[in-house]
Amino acid sequence: MKRLIAGLVLGLAALHRLSRSDGHTVRLFLALLLACLVAPASGQSWPARSVRFIVPFPPGGSTDVAARTLADKLTRALGQQVVVDNRGGGGGAIGTVEAARAAPDGYTLLFVADPVITLHLVVKNVQFDMQRDFSAITQVTTQPIAVAVHSSLPVHSVQELIAYAKANPGKLSFAHSGTGSGQHMSGELFSKMAGIDMVHVPYKGGGPAVQDLVGGQVPVGVLGSTPLIPHHRAGRIRIVAFTSKERFPPMPEIPTLHESGLAGFDTTQWLGILAPKGTSAEVIARVHAESAKALALADVKERLAQAALQPVGSSPREFEALIRADLERWTAIARELKLEPQ
């Protein structure tokens, strides 16, 4: 195509030189022809090389599992490799800032978890604004947050956890995936509603937090369900409740905090794809369409179900509305809990 355009340009330029008598007409014709040729060529060129999913958390957590599952399908659909690039640190800030500063050309996308959008509520000088710096593409999954304990703790239910915490004031701590996350604030909200005192321990992502919970370095975890399930089934930890108001379909035997005495407790977490602000509507539409197709595939549903993730595939507008609603909700909860940026 490039050679064709170049040849046409040279030929028409020669025509222009020969047509001195009506140079204006030739120049106009040349401009129109080039516009017709170049516009379709550029519109059809994406992706011409590999696409990068920045995951702002370490490997091993639910964000990483979902990103790799979807990246495999998008690689086939787009005809170019979709690479997962884990950039953990700063509660998700390091990878998110890198994505925000990337060229809005469709080759760098952010595969994000909801904790990132609320980071500014508890951390000073966050160098990105989710609504200002990004465009929504699609919500990939949803899942409740799990409240789990190490197997050495003599606790098998929410009521027993509350009783143990009250009998041992100040001695319990809970792990979560990062300061300001929905996991962090869910843990703080649980402590407040239950009338107990637990110290929060932030990690750089769900993977490291789960490792320390399983290893017994921290007694309680308020974490995403995905990496906890195999350890729960192996007896290394116990999931005592989920934070959603309704029971979680993949594990219906586990009660919710709402039905365990904390009436009205209802928090969930999500994963989604964002693009740097300024990315073309065509790229956003293509990524959304291919993601929605992939999330409807039986093998993708099965893989996500094994990780306790429920596929969504919402439109960019729906995902944008979710982000806006979550910002408003968590801002109100942070204010109620009197959490301040540190």
Secondary structure as a PSIPRED ss2 file (coil, helix, strand):
# PSIPRED VFORMAT (PSIPRED V4.0)

   1 M C   1.000  0.000  0.000
   2 K H   0.000  1.000  0.000
   3 R H   0.000  1.000  0.000
   4 L H   0.000  1.000  0.000
   5 I H   0.000  1.000  0.000
   6 A H   0.000  1.000  0.000
   7 G H   0.000  1.000  0.000
   8 L H   0.000  1.000  0.000
   9 V H   0.000  1.000  0.000
  10 L H   0.000  1.000  0.000
  11 G H   0.000  1.000  0.000
  12 L H   0.000  1.000  0.000
  13 A H   0.000  1.000  0.000
  14 A H   0.000  1.000  0.000
  15 L H   0.000  1.000  0.000
  16 H H   0.000  1.000  0.000
  17 R H   0.000  1.000  0.000
  18 L H   0.000  1.000  0.000
  19 S C   1.000  0.000  0.000
  20 R H   0.000  1.000  0.000
  21 S H   0.000  1.000  0.000
  22 D H   0.000  1.000  0.000
  23 G H   0.000  1.000  0.000
  24 H H   0.000  1.000  0.000
  25 T H   0.000  1.000  0.000
  26 V H   0.000  1.000  0.000
  27 R H   0.000  1.000  0.000
  28 L H   0.000  1.000  0.000
  29 F H   0.000  1.000  0.000
  30 L H   0.000  1.000  0.000
  31 A H   0.000  1.000  0.000
  32 L H   0.000  1.000  0.000
  33 L H   0.000  1.000  0.000
  34 L H   0.000  1.000  0.000
  35 A H   0.000  1.000  0.000
  36 C H   0.000  1.000  0.000
  37 L H   0.000  1.000  0.000
  38 V H   0.000  1.000  0.000
  39 A H   0.000  1.000  0.000
  40 P H   0.000  1.000  0.000
  41 A H   0.000  1.000  0.000
  42 S H   0.000  1.000  0.000
  43 G H   0.000  1.000  0.000
  44 Q C   1.000  0.000  0.000
  45 S C   1.000  0.000  0.000
  46 W C   1.000  0.000  0.000
  47 P C   1.000  0.000  0.000
  48 A C   1.000  0.000  0.000
  49 R C   1.000  0.000  0.000
  50 S C   1.000  0.000  0.000
  51 V E   0.000  0.000  1.000
  52 R E   0.000  0.000  1.000
  53 F E   0.000  0.000  1.000
  54 I E   0.000  0.000  1.000
  55 V E   0.000  0.000  1.000
  56 P C   1.000  0.000  0.000
  57 F C   1.000  0.000  0.000
  58 P C   1.000  0.000  0.000
  59 P C   1.000  0.000  0.000
  60 G C   1.000  0.000  0.000
  61 G C   1.000  0.000  0.000
  62 S H   0.000  1.000  0.000
  63 T H   0.000  1.000  0.000
  64 D H   0.000  1.000  0.000
  65 V H   0.000  1.000  0.000
  66 A H   0.000  1.000  0.000
  67 A H   0.000  1.000  0.000
  68 R H   0.000  1.000  0.000
  69 T H   0.000  1.000  0.000
  70 L H   0.000  1.000  0.000
  71 A H   0.000  1.000  0.000
  72 D H   0.000  1.000  0.000
  73 K H   0.000  1.000  0.000
  74 L H   0.000  1.000  0.000
  75 T H   0.000  1.000  0.000
  76 R H   0.000  1.000  0.000
  77 A H   0.000  1.000  0.000
  78 L H   0.000  1.000  0.000
  79 G C   1.000  0.000  0.000
  80 Q C   1.000  0.000  0.000
  81 Q C   1.000  0.000  0.000
  82 V E   0.000  0.000  1.000
  83 V E   0.000  0.000  1.000
  84 V E   0.000  0.000  1.000
  85 D E   0.000  0.000  1.000
  86 N E   0.000  0.000  1.000
  87 R C   1.000  0.000  0.000
  88 G C   1.000  0.000  0.000
  89 G C   1.000  0.000  0.000
  90 G H   0.000  1.000  0.000
  91 G H   0.000  1.000  0.000
  92 G H   0.000  1.000  0.000
  93 A H   0.000  1.000  0.000
  94 I H   0.000  1.000  0.000
  95 G H   0.000  1.000  0.000
  96 T H   0.000  1.000  0.000
  97 V H   0.000  1.000  0.000
  98 E H   0.000  1.000  0.000
  99 A H   0.000  1.000  0.000
 100 A H   0.000  1.000  0.000
 101 R C   1.000  0.000  0.000
 102 A C   1.000  0.000  0.000
 103 A C   1.000  0.000  0.000
 104 P C   1.000  0.000  0.000
 105 D C   1.000  0.000  0.000
 106 G C   1.000  0.000  0.000
 107 Y C   1.000  0.000  0.000
 108 T E   0.000  0.000  1.000
 109 L E   0.000  0.000  1.000
 110 L E   0.000  0.000  1.000
 111 F E   0.000  0.000  1.000
 112 V E   0.000  0.000  1.000
 113 A E   0.000  0.000  1.000
 114 D H   0.000  1.000  0.000
 115 P H   0.000  1.000  0.000
 116 V H   0.000  1.000  0.000
 117 I H   0.000  1.000  0.000
 118 T H   0.000  1.000  0.000
 119 L H   0.000  1.000  0.000
 120 H H   0.000  1.000  0.000
 121 L H   0.000  1.000  0.000
 122 V C   1.000  0.000  0.000
 123 V C   1.000  0.000  0.000
 124 K C   1.000  0.000  0.000
 125 N C   1.000  0.000  0.000
 126 V C   1.000  0.000  0.000
 127 Q C   1.000  0.000  0.000
 128 F C   1.000  0.000  0.000
 129 D C   1.000  0.000  0.000
 130 M H   0.000  1.000  0.000
 131 Q H   0.000  1.000  0.000
 132 R H   0.000  1.000  0.000
 133 D H   0.000  1.000  0.000
 134 F E   0.000  0.000  1.000
 135 S E   0.000  0.000  1.000
 136 A E   0.000  0.000  1.000
 137 I E   0.000  0.000  1.000
 138 T E   0.000  0.000  1.000
 139 Q E   0.000  0.000  1.000
 140 V E   0.000  0.000  1.000
 141 T E   0.000  0.000  1.000
 142 T E   0.000  0.000  1.000
 143 Q E   0.000  0.000  1.000
 144 P E   0.000  0.000  1.000
 145 I E   0.000  0.000  1.000
 146 A E   0.000  0.000  1.000
 147 V E   0.000  0.000  1.000
 148 A E   0.000  0.000  1.000
 149 V E   0.000  0.000  1.000
 150 H E   0.000  0.000  1.000
 151 S C   1.000  0.000  0.000
 152 S C   1.000  0.000  0.000
 153 L C   1.000  0.000  0.000
 154 P C   1.000  0.000  0.000
 155 V C   1.000  0.000  0.000
 156 H C   1.000  0.000  0.000
 157 S C   1.000  0.000  0.000
 158 V H   0.000  1.000  0.000
 159 Q H   0.000  1.000  0.000
 160 E H   0.000  1.000  0.000
 161 L H   0.000  1.000  0.000
 162 I H   0.000  1.000  0.000
 163 A H   0.000  1.000  0.000
 164 Y H   0.000  1.000  0.000
 165 A H   0.000  1.000  0.000
 166 K H   0.000  1.000  0.000
 167 A H   0.000  1.000  0.000
 168 N C   1.000  0.000  0.000
 169 P C   1.000  0.000  0.000
 170 G C   1.000  0.000  0.000
 171 K C   1.000  0.000  0.000
 172 L E   0.000  0.000  1.000
 173 S E   0.000  0.000  1.000
 174 F E   0.000  0.000  1.000
 175 A E   0.000  0.000  1.000
 176 H E   0.000  0.000  1.000
 177 S C   1.000  0.000  0.000
 178 G C   1.000  0.000  0.000
 179 T C   1.000  0.000  0.000
 180 G C   1.000  0.000  0.000
 181 S C   1.000  0.000  0.000
 182 G H   0.000  1.000  0.000
 183 Q H   0.000  1.000  0.000
 184 H H   0.000  1.000  0.000
 185 M H   0.000  1.000  0.000
 186 S H   0.000  1.000  0.000
 187 G H   0.000  1.000  0.000
 188 E H   0.000  1.000  0.000
 189 L H   0.000  1.000  0.000
 190 F H   0.000  1.000  0.000
 191 S H   0.000  1.000  0.000
 192 K H   0.000  1.000  0.000
 193 M H   0.000  1.000  0.000
 194 A H   0.000  1.000  0.000
 195 G C   1.000  0.000  0.000
 196 I C   1.000  0.000  0.000
 197 D C   1.000  0.000  0.000
 198 M E   0.000  0.000  1.000
 199 V E   0.000  0.000  1.000
 200 H E   0.000  0.000  1.000
 201 V E   0.000  0.000  1.000
 202 P E   0.000  0.000  1.000
 203 Y C   1.000  0.000  0.000
 204 K C   1.000  0.000  0.000
 205 G C   1.000  0.000  0.000
 206 G H   0.000  1.000  0.000
 207 G H   0.000  1.000  0.000
 208 P H   0.000  1.000  0.000
 209 A H   0.000  1.000  0.000
 210 V H   0.000  1.000  0.000
 211 Q H   0.000  1.000  0.000
 212 D H   0.000  1.000  0.000
 213 L H   0.000  1.000  0.000
 214 V H   0.000  1.000  0.000
 215 G H   0.000  1.000  0.000
 216 G C   1.000  0.000  0.000
 217 Q C   1.000  0.000  0.000
 218 V C   1.000  0.000  0.000
 219 P C   1.000  0.000  0.000
 220 V E   0.000  0.000  1.000
 221 G E   0.000  0.000  1.000
 222 V E   0.000  0.000  1.000
 223 L E   0.000  0.000  1.000
 224 G E   0.000  0.000  1.000
 225 S C   1.000  0.000  0.000
 226 T C   1.000  0.000  0.000
 227 P C   1.000  0.000  0.000
 228 L C   1.000  0.000  0.000
 229 I H   0.000  1.000  0.000
 230 P H   0.000  1.000  0.000
 231 H H   0.000  1.000  0.000
 232 H H   0.000  1.000  0.000
 233 R H   0.000  1.000  0.000
 234 A C   1.000  0.000  0.000
 235 G C   1.000  0.000  0.000
 236 R C   1.000  0.000  0.000
 237 I E   0.000  0.000  1.000
 238 R E   0.000  0.000  1.000
 239 I E   0.000  0.000  1.000
 240 V E   0.000  0.000  1.000
 241 A E   0.000  0.000  1.000
 242 F E   0.000  0.000  1.000
 243 T C   1.000  0.000  0.000
 244 S C   1.000  0.000  0.000
 245 K C   1.000  0.000  0.000
 246 E C   1.000  0.000  0.000
 247 R C   1.000  0.000  0.000
 248 F C   1.000  0.000  0.000
 249 P C   1.000  0.000  0.000
 250 P C   1.000  0.000  0.000
 251 M C   1.000  0.000  0.000
 252 P C   1.000  0.000  0.000
 253 E C   1.000  0.000  0.000
 254 I C   1.000  0.000  0.000
 255 P C   1.000  0.000  0.000
 256 T E   0.000  0.000  1.000
 257 L C   1.000  0.000  0.000
 258 H H   0.000  1.000  0.000
 259 E H   0.000  1.000  0.000
 260 S H   0.000  1.000  0.000
 261 G C   1.000  0.000  0.000
 262 L C   1.000  0.000  0.000
 263 A C   1.000  0.000  0.000
 264 G C   1.000  0.000  0.000
 265 F C   1.000  0.000  0.000
 266 D C   1.000  0.000  0.000
 267 T C   1.000  0.000  0.000
 268 T E   0.000  0.000  1.000
 269 Q E   0.000  0.000  1.000
 270 W E   0.000  0.000  1.000
 271 L E   0.000  0.000  1.000
 272 G E   0.000  0.000  1.000
 273 I E   0.000  0.000  1.000
 274 L E   0.000  0.000  1.000
 275 A E   0.000  0.000  1.000
 276 P E   0.000  0.000  1.000
 277 K C   1.000  0.000  0.000
 278 G C   1.000  0.000  0.000
 279 T C   1.000  0.000  0.000
 280 S C   1.000  0.000  0.000
 281 A H   0.000  1.000  0.000
 282 E H   0.000  1.000  0.000
 283 V H   0.000  1.000  0.000
 284 I H   0.000  1.000  0.000
 285 A H   0.000  1.000  0.000
 286 R H   0.000  1.000  0.000
 287 V H   0.000  1.000  0.000
 288 H H   0.000  1.000  0.000
 289 A H   0.000  1.000  0.000
 290 E H   0.000  1.000  0.000
 291 S H   0.000  1.000  0.000
 292 A H   0.000  1.000  0.000
 293 K H   0.000  1.000  0.000
 294 A H   0.000  1.000  0.000
 295 L H   0.000  1.000  0.000
 296 A C   1.000  0.000  0.000
 297 L C   1.000  0.000  0.000
 298 A H   0.000  1.000  0.000
 299 D H   0.000  1.000  0.000
 300 V H   0.000  1.000  0.000
 301 K H   0.000  1.000  0.000
 302 E H   0.000  1.000  0.000
 303 R H   0.000  1.000  0.000
 304 L H   0.000  1.000  0.000
 305 A H   0.000  1.000  0.000
 306 Q H   0.000  1.000  0.000
 307 A C   1.000  0.000  0.000
 308 A C   1.000  0.000  0.000
 309 L C   1.000  0.000  0.000
 310 Q E   0.000  0.000  1.000
 311 P E   0.000  0.000  1.000
 312 V C   1.000  0.000  0.000
 313 G C   1.000  0.000  0.000
 314 S C   1.000  0.000  0.000
 315 S C   1.000  0.000  0.000
 316 P H   0.000  1.000  0.000
 317 R H   0.000  1.000  0.000
 318 E H   0.000  1.000  0.000
 319 F H   0.000  1.000  0.000
 320 E H   0.000  1.000  0.000
 321 A H   0.000  1.000  0.000
 322 L H   0.000  1.000  0.000
 323 I H   0.000  1.000  0.000
 324 R H   0.000  1.000  0.000
 325 A H   0.000  1.000  0.000
 326 D H   0.000  1.000  0.000
 327 L H   0.000  1.000  0.000
 328 E H   0.000  1.000  0.000
 329 R H   0.000  1.000  0.000
 330 W H   0.000  1.000  0.000
 331 T H   0.000  1.000  0.000
 332 A H   0.000  1.000  0.000
 333 I H   0.000  1.000  0.000
 334 A H   0.000  1.000  0.000
 335 R H   0.000  1.000  0.000
 336 E H   0.000  1.000  0.000
 337 L H   0.000  1.000  0.000
 338 K C   1.000  0.000  0.000
 339 L C   1.000  0.000  0.000
 340 E C   1.000  0.000  0.000
 341 P C   1.000  0.000  0.000
 342 Q C   1.000  0.000  0.000
